[in-house]
Each structure stands twice: as structure tokens, then as C-alpha cells.
Amino acid sequence: MSPRLAAILLFLALATALVSDVAAAPTYSITVNPPSPIGCGGSVTLTLTLTGAQNNRAYTVVLEVRKPNGTGTALTSRIINTNNAGAGSTSTPYPDLSFTALNGTVATDVPGVYTVIANQTGPTNTGIEATAQFTVSCRLTVVVTEPVSGSFVERGRRITISATVSDPGGPTSIATVKADSPTGGEIVLSPLASPGAYSTDYQVLLYDPLGPWTINVRASDPRGNSGSGTNPPTVTIIRNELVVDALAAYNSKGVPAVDFAPGETIYPFFRVRYSSGDPLTAGQYRVAIKNPSGTIMANLTAAYDTSRFGFYSPTGFTISSIDLGGAWSLALEAGSLNDGFGNTGPGIETSIRIQVIISPLGYIPFLLGGLIALLGGIVVTRRYRTSLAGFEHLEQLMGGEMPRGSSLLLLGDPGSGKTVISYQLLWEELEAGKHCALLSYDAFPEDVQGRMREFGWDIIPYLRKGRLKIIDCYSGLTGEGQGAIRDPSDLTELNIQVTSFITKAKGGTVTLILDSLTPIFNGVDAKQAINFIQTVGAKVKRPGGLFILTASNGAVPDDSVAKIKSIVDGVIELTLVRTGRHVSRYLSIMKMERRKISQDSVPIEIDRRRGLVFRVSRLKTAKDQLTKALPFYNPETEAQPKNTREEGPTPRRQTSTVPEKSGKSITPEPDKTRHASSDIRRPGPQRRERDDS
């Protein structure tokens, strides 16, 4: 072979080799599946494809995944074996255990754009050959489907709250979904069979706030995805109307009746329910008794009676022989019911009719009018045999001032003057410089101020100075406002209020008046109420204070009254006697520790300028004054009046006396009632005094 031919062949071989090397330069591409954004905690499949490479050759590639904002980097190595056409591919999921984290975590736990880089490291290290990206979104999409915005829901009714939840991959059923309650709490929605659907039924509570309620719905899942509804619906909560059911009149035998005669007592009974159907089982409400002319003869307070499953007035109204006969009515005025949470009723006055049958013999008293007028002169003459003594006469009956560090029960008929005496004792204590508190269960604070002002007792300066505190328990009972005690039957809260007041006195003596015990015994168990009386009494009496309680006959169980009498230091009983249209009041000191007390049942009157006054014999008063003026009079050796008794630790109830028309005193036989005449005192609940003194 000639040299020229050999050179040409060598040149052709080298050219062929160079062309082969250029053709062997591979092409890489990266595919991400799914191509759309994924949610936090989701995964993607990374596929690396190689073409134009050398046939049947192994290529080593490093896949690098960079998380958003430098929060993490992970690597994995893959080998691609080419086929006869110089092509090949490999796939790997991310995140995967084959990845090694250089920093951060191998996870799709950060929202944002992730970058994938392919680096060829063999057979030669050529650096970055291909890149790709995928997006992670940690947001859940929440759509509230129920209720419709602008709708209304009544307290006590149910409302359906529904929503759908989706992550970037579609509906998800692994989320926890919650909605805002009307009071700011949380309502949990349960997943339904349909993917991504959640729902619950919420019963609006009877005390949930009235007005707009915006239902914000939030969702979160274990992968870290979360979101909330973009257009939360707003509904309006409206009050639930109170409806009166089963209004009836009971007689003294405890059975419903529609016909009544003079001497019989009417006891109102009714049930109250919400318009949603739930019964109302708490509170005290007034029911009016009207005569045929429409005049309100009495406003009686009815409390919930658990044995009757309704509201019942134990006081009742007794029909007299001078009352009008015909069609009477029991009525609850429109809007007079309030459960304390703004739910009111009834929408219109609710009433029933009863028949009062008057015998023709009942008109005989009018025929005797002339005779009564004639005898009136005699009564007036006798009246001037007596005079009125002030409140200081009470100390004479008690044998001295009321002992400090003691408790006193004012027990009597409705309208006999218990509240007036308690107010007058309160005023005396304020004037003496004591710190005082009034637990008012029978009147609003402004009514207490007004009634005391009628007698000339202005307590406003003492309220301003903090020497007097009126703890409003009445508003909570009537539901007509927010008093100091939201639930007056919550004796724990009441105990805290009393303790706080005693503490503020800084060791000084305090006087506490509780007017009255009736609502407490209507609201709680008798044993619990008596324990409360003992606990509070001990706190008040320990530093030398006074604890004064009032209670009405027939409104507190007899066994509870007996227990209270045994634990208090003093008992004053007041009696109301009706003779036709005339009303007489009497006061008796039944018990007073460490004092010699009078047996007399003394007539009393309520004077709008002086308060409680005592009608005493002018002759006896003059005799006492003359005796004291004698030079040999010695008060220390003066014998005690015949009608006195000394009270020891276990007082025995004395039989009180009631003046006769002749001016003398008579003592009923032990086996008879204090006032034997059926016109004066009837067994059972007494007719309510309209003066409410």
C-alpha cells in the first residue's frame, strides 16, 4: 500500500471516531406527575428521560429537589441503562426514602415552588442536564352550603350547618371541620358519605345571644392543610315566645274548680312552655285575680312547683262575703313572662273565667249598716282610751335593746308589716353608724329606696358612702333585668356576696337583712336553705352583727319554720286579722335570747310618717310614768310585769293574746287557734294583703 493511500485511510478513521463521539451527547428531560399543585403532605412522581445517548450504556444521574426559600435540599442517585437506540428512563416518587436530606426534611410540608435538578455524574460528569418544578399548596377550600345567609332562627330551634372541603387534589374526608357557635365556642361538623361533605344540626340554646350570628367554618387536616370559608353566612337569632298552658284555679282541697263561694280560697296554677315545645321550670311570675268589674283584687306570685309540674301560688286569694258575685277571671298580662334570657310572653293576655256565687244572705251586712254606724261612736270613744307609741316601744316588749351578735326571725301573715319592720330596723342600724346590707328578694333596689323614702328614711347618702349595699336578687327572679345575682337560687354566689361585704367592713359589725325567705325555699332544697341560713348567720354574728330574716306564714314548710325558730336567737310574730273590711295587726315577741320579754300581743299600726307604731293603753302609760316619779321608785328592784317571761336557750312558744272589743285581753284555749272566728283566721294560705307593706 502506497503511503498516500495509508494516510487517507487514517484520516477517514479519525473522522469517523469524531462523528461517533458527537452523536453520543445525550438529551435529558424531567416530567412531574401530577402536573397541577398538590397539597401539603402529598407526593409527586419524578420521571427522568434520556435520549440520544450511546447504545447499551449505563448513565449515572443525581436528582436534586430544592424546597422553597432554602427550607430544604434532598438528593438521590439513579442509573439509566440505554437500549439499542441510545434511550432510557427512570422514575422515583418524592418524598421517598431513597432521598438523602442535606438540610431540612424530605417532605412536601412547605407551601411554594419546589425545583428538581438532574446532574449527570457518569460515565462523565457533565453537570446540570435538566430541571423541572412543581407547586405545593397547603390551603383547603371550604364552601359553606347551609344555612342560607339572611335567614332567621328561633331560640330552641335546630339549624343545619353544612360545608364541603377540598385540597388541591380534590375533595378530602380526613379534615376536622368546625364552625363558630353564637357564644364564640366551636361546633364540630361530621363527615358524610359523600367525599368532602360535612354537616351537623345545632340546637340554638335558649340563652344564646339575640341578633346576628356569623357562621365561620374552618377546616384542617393531619397533613398540615387548612382553610376557612370565604363568604360565611350570617343568620339572625330571634327570641322564643313563652306560651301559657293549662291555666286553672285550684280550691283549698287542691283540685281544679270553676265555682267558688265566700270563704273559699283561689289558688292559681299554670304551665309555661317555649314555642319550641320545651317547658319553663324556673322563675316567679304574677297572676292577677279580677272581679266582674275588671278591678284587680290581688296580684299573686306563682313559683314553680315540682310536684305539680307547673307554677302555683301557695298564698291564694280568699273571697269575702262583701266581694262581688259573678264572672271573675285569672289573667297573665301580655309580656309579663320573662325567663331571664330575653325570651318573653305571652303575646296576648291569657285568662280563664271562674264563677263566684254569692248567697242572698251575704247582703245582710248591708242591712246592718245603720246599726254599725250607731256603734261606731262607741268604738271611737274606746279608741281614745289608747295612744300611739313609737318604735322604741319594741325595746320594752323585748326587755331591752336587741342583743348584738344575734339573729331575728320576723314571721307573719302577708301584709302584716314584716317588711316595714325590717326596713325600720335597717334605718335604726344605719343611723347608729353600722354597715348594713339588704338581700332583696321581694323588691327592686329602686322600689326599696322609694318605699323607705315614704316613711322619711332617705338611704341614698348611705348607698353613696358604701355604708349600705342592696344585693338585688329580685331582678333575677322576675327576669326583668340583670341583678347582682343572676340566679337567686345560687346560694354559693349569694354566700360569696355576703362574705365580700363583711370583709369590706374590716372587722366592724354589720347588719344583714334578708327579705324574704320564701323565694329561697321555693328555689332550693329545704336542707340546703337552712344550711345557708346557719352559715351566713354565723358569719354575721361572729363580730357582733345582726342577722334579720323575714318569712310569710304558709310560704315556708312548717318543719323548716320550726327548724329556723330553733336556730335563731329571736322570733317576732305578726298577725293580720280581718273583720269585714277592717284590718288589724298584732305583734308578739315569741323569743329573745338573754332577755325577759312581754307576753302581750300588742296592736300595731303602720304610720306613713313614723313607720311602725304601737297602740298602748293611756291608763297604763300614765301609771308607769307616775310610778317612776315616786321618790321610792328603784328600777333595779322593780318587779317585772306579770306578763313577762325570761327566755333561755330553748324557748317555749307562748300563746299570744288578742284584744277583745271591750279593751281586755283574752287568751285562747291551748287546743284552739289564736283567733277562733272563721272570719278572722282561716286554716291554710291566707288572703294576700293588698298594701304589701
RASUL-V420584 format. One record per residue. N is the residue number from 0. SS is DSSP state (helix for helix, strand for strand, loop for the rest). PSI is psi in whole degrees, 0 to 359 (NA if undefined). NEAR is the number of other C-alpha atoms within 10 Angstrom. Layout:
N/SS/PSI/NEAR  N/SS/PSI/NEAR
This chain:
0/loop/135/5  1/loop/154/6  2/helix/325/7  3/helix/317/8  4/helix/322/9  5/helix/322/10  6/helix/322/10  7/helix/318/10  8/helix/321/10  9/helix/320/11  10/helix/318/10  11/helix/323/10  12/helix/317/10  13/helix/321/11  14/helix/320/10  15/helix/320/11  16/helix/318/10  17/helix/319/10  18/helix/323/10  19/helix/319/12  20/helix/320/10  21/helix/321/9  22/helix/338/11  23/loop/357/14  24/loop/115/11  25/loop/164/16  26/strand/127/13  27/strand/149/20  28/strand/147/15  29/strand/131/21  30/strand/133/17  31/strand/131/18  32/strand/127/14  33/loop/153/13  34/loop/338/12  35/loop/166/12  36/loop/148/20  37/strand/164/23  38/strand/166/25  39/loop/136/26  40/loop/355/18  41/loop/179/18  42/loop/157/17  43/strand/160/20  44/strand/123/16  45/strand/121/20  46/strand/121/15  47/strand/122/22  48/strand/137/17  49/strand/130/19  50/strand/161/19  51/loop/23/16  52/loop/176/23  53/loop/147/21  54/loop/139/16  55/loop/51/15  56/loop/148/15  57/strand/129/16  58/strand/133/20  59/strand/128/16  60/strand/138/25  61/strand/121/17  62/strand/128/22  63/strand/130/19  64/strand/121/23  65/strand/124/21  66/loop/163/25  67/helix/144/16  68/helix/33/11  69/helix/24/10  70/loop/356/12  71/loop/151/18  72/strand/137/21  73/strand/148/23  74/strand/150/18  75/strand/147/17  76/strand/138/16  77/strand/148/17  78/strand/130/16  79/strand/121/19  80/strand/122/18  81/loop/159/20  82/loop/194/15  83/loop/342/11  84/loop/4/12  85/loop/28/17  86/loop/155/21  87/strand/169/23  88/strand/165/17  89/strand/149/15  90/strand/150/15  91/strand/142/16  92/strand/157/15  93/strand/128/19  94/loop/155/18  95/loop/153/15  96/loop/343/10  97/loop/345/15  98/loop/141/20  99/strand/125/15  100/strand/123/17  101/strand/325/12  102/strand/158/13  103/loop/207/13  104/loop/157/17  105/loop/88/22  106/loop/158/17  107/loop/62/24  108/loop/3/19  109/loop/125/21  110/loop/145/19  111/strand/196/16  112/strand/127/15  113/strand/139/20  114/strand/133/15  115/strand/129/21  116/strand/134/19  117/strand/123/24  118/strand/122/19  119/strand/127/22  120/strand/353/16  121/strand/150/14  122/loop/340/11  123/loop/151/9  124/loop/105/11  125/loop/1/11  126/strand/208/14  127/strand/126/15  128/strand/332/15  129/strand/156/17  130/strand/159/18  131/strand/169/15  132/strand/153/15  133/strand/159/19  134/strand/139/20  135/strand/127/23  136/strand/127/22  137/loop/22/25  138/strand/134/20  139/loop/143/27  140/strand/119/21  141/strand/127/24  142/strand/118/19  143/strand/121/24  144/strand/335/17  145/strand/147/16  146/loop/177/18  147/loop/132/14  148/loop/138/16  149/loop/357/11  150/loop/169/12  151/strand/145/17  152/strand/135/19  153/strand/144/20  154/loop/139/23  155/loop/347/21  156/loop/162/17  157/strand/147/15  158/strand/137/16  159/strand/129/14  160/strand/120/22  161/strand/151/22  162/strand/158/25  163/strand/145/23  164/strand/133/29  165/strand/145/23  166/strand/180/25  167/loop/339/19  168/loop/354/14  169/strand/190/13  170/strand/140/17  171/loop/140/19  172/loop/15/20  173/loop/9/15  174/loop/156/24  175/strand/121/17  176/strand/129/28  177/strand/149/24  178/strand/155/25  179/strand/134/16  180/loop/169/17  181/loop/334/20  182/loop/8/11  183/loop/2/10  184/loop/198/9  185/strand/141/15  186/strand/123/18  187/strand/130/19  188/strand/138/23  189/strand/146/17  190/strand/145/22  191/loop/178/14  192/loop/326/8  193/loop/132/11  194/loop/132/15  195/loop/3/19  196/strand/137/22  197/strand/149/24  198/strand/160/20  199/strand/158/20  200/strand/122/15  201/strand/127/16  202/strand/117/14  203/loop/126/18  204/loop/155/14  205/loop/345/21  206/loop/10/17  207/loop/146/18  208/loop/140/18  209/loop/151/18  210/strand/197/15  211/strand/141/15  212/strand/110/22  213/strand/121/17  214/loop/91/24  215/loop/129/18  216/strand/129/26  217/strand/151/26  218/strand/147/24  219/strand/153/20  220/loop/169/19  221/loop/342/11  222/loop/353/15  223/loop/3/16  224/loop/146/22  225/strand/163/24  226/strand/170/19  227/strand/162/21  228/strand/141/20  229/loop/331/13  230/loop/76/14  231/loop/137/20  232/loop/153/19  233/strand/123/18  234/strand/164/18  235/strand/126/16  236/strand/126/20  237/strand/159/18  238/loop/157/21  239/loop/125/22  240/loop/138/21  241/strand/130/25  242/strand/135/21  243/strand/127/21  244/strand/153/14  245/strand/41/11  246/strand/127/19  247/strand/164/21  248/strand/127/25  249/strand/149/19  250/loop/185/18  251/loop/341/16  252/loop/357/8  253/loop/22/10  254/loop/152/10  255/strand/144/16  256/loop/157/16  257/loop/347/16  258/strand/131/17  259/strand/152/22  260/strand/164/18  261/loop/139/18  262/loop/343/14  263/loop/155/17  264/strand/137/24  265/strand/126/30  266/strand/108/26  267/strand/146/27  268/strand/140/25  269/strand/160/21  270/strand/152/19  271/strand/134/24  272/strand/158/18  273/strand/157/22  274/loop/342/18  275/loop/350/16  276/loop/342/12  277/loop/140/12  278/strand/151/16  279/loop/127/18  280/loop/25/17  281/loop/158/20  282/loop/174/23  283/strand/135/25  284/strand/151/22  285/strand/139/19  286/strand/132/23  287/strand/142/19  288/strand/119/25  289/strand/142/19  290/loop/180/21  291/loop/335/17  292/loop/358/10  293/loop/0/11  294/loop/134/11  295/strand/114/16  296/strand/334/17  297/strand/146/20  298/strand/105/20  299/strand/143/23  300/strand/125/17  301/strand/130/23  302/strand/160/24  303/strand/129/23  304/strand/111/17  305/loop/333/12  306/loop/335/6  307/loop/353/11  308/loop/42/15  309/strand/183/22  310/strand/133/24  311/strand/139/26  312/loop/109/24  313/loop/345/21  314/loop/310/24  315/loop/173/27  316/strand/123/23  317/strand/127/23  318/loop/131/20  319/loop/169/18  320/loop/344/20  321/loop/357/14  322/loop/156/17  323/loop/143/16  324/loop/163/18  325/strand/205/17  326/strand/111/18  327/strand/174/24  328/strand/150/19  329/strand/129/25  330/strand/140/20  331/strand/121/23  332/loop/154/17  333/loop/133/13  334/loop/10/15  335/loop/349/19  336/strand/137/26  337/strand/124/22  338/loop/5/23  339/loop/353/21  340/loop/14/17  341/loop/357/20  342/loop/123/21  343/strand/170/21  344/strand/182/25  345/loop/164/20  346/loop/326/15  347/loop/163/12  348/loop/134/13  349/strand/127/17  350/strand/161/17  351/strand/158/15  352/strand/142/18  353/strand/159/22  354/strand/126/17  355/strand/119/22  356/strand/118/16  357/loop/127/19  358/loop/146/11  359/helix/333/7  360/helix/342/8  361/helix/345/13  362/helix/358/12  363/helix/322/10  364/helix/328/14  365/helix/327/11  366/helix/338/9  367/loop/8/10  368/helix/320/11  369/helix/319/11  370/helix/321/11  371/helix/320/13  372/helix/323/11  373/helix/318/10  374/helix/346/11  375/helix/324/12  376/helix/322/11  377/helix/319/10  378/helix/317/14  379/helix/318/10  380/helix/316/10  381/helix/328/13  382/helix/326/13  383/loop/0/10  384/loop/348/13  385/strand/165/17  386/strand/167/14  387/strand/128/17  388/strand/150/16  389/loop/187/13  390/loop/338/17  391/loop/342/13  392/helix/338/16  393/helix/324/20  394/helix/324/12  395/helix/321/13  396/helix/325/21  397/helix/352/25  398/loop/23/19  399/loop/182/15  400/loop/153/12  401/loop/128/19  402/loop/139/17  403/loop/153/15  404/loop/43/20  405/strand/169/22  406/strand/148/28  407/strand/131/24  408/strand/123/25  409/strand/106/23  410/strand/133/23  411/strand/180/21  412/loop/154/24  413/loop/131/26  414/loop/6/20  415/loop/349/29  416/loop/14/28  417/helix/313/29  418/helix/320/22  419/helix/316/19  420/helix/318/18  421/helix/321/20  422/helix/321/21  423/helix/320/19  424/helix/321/16  425/helix/315/24  426/helix/319/17  427/helix/318/14  428/helix/320/16  429/helix/317/18  430/helix/333/13  431/loop/2/9  432/loop/16/12  433/loop/153/19  434/strand/132/24  435/strand/152/26  436/strand/144/23  437/strand/116/23  438/strand/101/24  439/strand/107/20  440/loop/353/23  441/loop/0/21  442/loop/151/18  443/loop/153/20  444/helix/320/20  445/helix/328/10  446/helix/324/11  447/helix/314/16  448/helix/316/17  449/helix/317/15  450/helix/323/17  451/helix/328/18  452/helix/329/15  453/helix/330/13  454/loop/5/18  455/loop/15/13  456/loop/96/20  457/loop/107/15  458/loop/358/19  459/helix/316/12  460/helix/324/10  461/helix/326/16  462/helix/318/15  463/helix/324/10  464/helix/351/9  465/loop/9/15  466/loop/341/19  467/strand/136/23  468/strand/127/18  469/strand/112/18  470/strand/109/20  471/strand/104/23  472/loop/348/27  473/helix/323/26  474/helix/321/23  475/helix/329/23  476/helix/316/28  477/helix/343/22  478/loop/19/23  479/loop/21/18  480/loop/178/16  481/loop/105/17  482/loop/188/18  483/loop/329/18  484/loop/113/19  485/loop/320/18  486/loop/100/21  487/loop/343/23  488/loop/359/22  489/loop/88/13  490/helix/336/19  491/helix/312/10  492/helix/321/15  493/helix/320/20  494/helix/321/16  495/helix/317/12  496/helix/316/16  497/helix/315/19  498/helix/319/14  499/helix/319/11  500/helix/318/20  501/helix/320/23  502/helix/320/12  503/helix/339/13  504/loop/350/15  505/loop/50/8  506/loop/351/11  507/loop/162/13  508/loop/146/21  509/strand/155/28  510/strand/124/26  511/strand/127/27  512/strand/129/24  513/strand/111/21  514/strand/100/23  515/loop/181/22  516/loop/343/20  517/helix/308/19  518/helix/329/22  519/helix/314/20  520/helix/337/19  521/helix/336/22  522/helix/336/21  523/loop/171/14  524/loop/144/11  525/helix/319/16  526/helix/319/12  527/helix/320/12  528/helix/318/19  529/helix/321/18  530/helix/321/12  531/helix/316/17  532/helix/317/21  533/helix/318/14  534/helix/310/12  535/helix/320/18  536/helix/319/23  537/helix/319/17  538/helix/320/18  539/helix/320/22  540/helix/333/19  541/helix/313/14  542/loop/11/15  543/loop/25/18  544/loop/179/25  545/strand/137/24  546/strand/113/26  547/strand/127/24  548/strand/150/25  549/strand/148/20  550/strand/149/23  551/strand/141/23  552/loop/135/20  553/loop/345/18  554/loop/340/19  555/loop/135/18  556/loop/144/13  557/helix/320/11  558/helix/328/10  559/helix/321/15  560/helix/316/18  561/helix/320/10  562/helix/317/12  563/helix/318/18  564/helix/327/19  565/helix/338/15  566/helix/343/16  567/loop/162/21  568/loop/337/24  569/strand/148/25  570/strand/125/24  571/strand/124/18  572/strand/138/22  573/strand/137/26  574/strand/139/26  575/strand/122/20  576/strand/126/18  577/strand/129/15  578/strand/99/12  579/loop/236/12  580/loop/356/7  581/strand/138/7  582/strand/127/13  583/strand/146/14  584/strand/143/21  585/strand/147/24  586/strand/135/28  587/strand/135/25  588/strand/110/23  589/strand/337/25  590/strand/140/32  591/strand/109/25  592/loop/141/22  593/loop/24/17  594/loop/148/20  595/strand/118/20  596/strand/160/25  597/strand/144/22  598/loop/342/21  599/loop/140/21  600/loop/106/23  601/strand/132/21  602/strand/139/19  603/strand/159/21  604/strand/160/19  605/strand/111/17  606/strand/127/12  607/loop/349/13  608/loop/332/11  609/loop/349/15  610/strand/226/20  611/strand/128/22  612/strand/156/19  613/strand/135/22  614/strand/113/18  615/strand/159/17  616/strand/129/17  617/helix/322/14  618/helix/316/12  619/helix/322/11  620/helix/316/14  621/helix/321/11  622/helix/317/12  623/helix/317/11  624/helix/320/11  625/helix/319/11  626/helix/318/15  627/helix/336/14  628/helix/345/10  629/loop/142/9  630/loop/335/7  631/loop/7/8  632/loop/128/12  633/loop/109/11  634/loop/337/10  635/loop/330/7  636/loop/358/7  637/loop/129/10  638/loop/150/8  639/loop/150/14  640/loop/152/11  641/loop/321/8  642/loop/59/9  643/strand/160/16  644/strand/149/18  645/strand/129/14  646/loop/133/18  647/loop/195/14  648/loop/330/11  649/loop/84/11  650/loop/148/18  651/loop/129/10  652/loop/130/11  653/loop/150/14  654/loop/121/17  655/loop/161/21  656/loop/151/20  657/strand/129/24  658/strand/140/15  659/loop/173/9  660/loop/336/9  661/loop/352/8  662/loop/349/13  663/loop/174/9  664/strand/141/14  665/strand/146/11  666/loop/117/13  667/loop/155/15  668/loop/150/10  669/loop/333/9  670/loop/10/6  671/loop/166/8  672/loop/165/14  673/loop/321/17  674/loop/110/17  675/loop/332/12  676/loop/133/10  677/loop/339/12  678/loop/341/14  679/loop/313/15  680/loop/116/19  681/loop/150/17  682/loop/155/9  683/loop/188/13  684/loop/140/23  685/loop/160/20  686/loop/134/23  687/loop/134/19  688/loop/128/18  689/loop/340/13  690/loop/336/9  691/loop/35/12  692/loop/NA/14
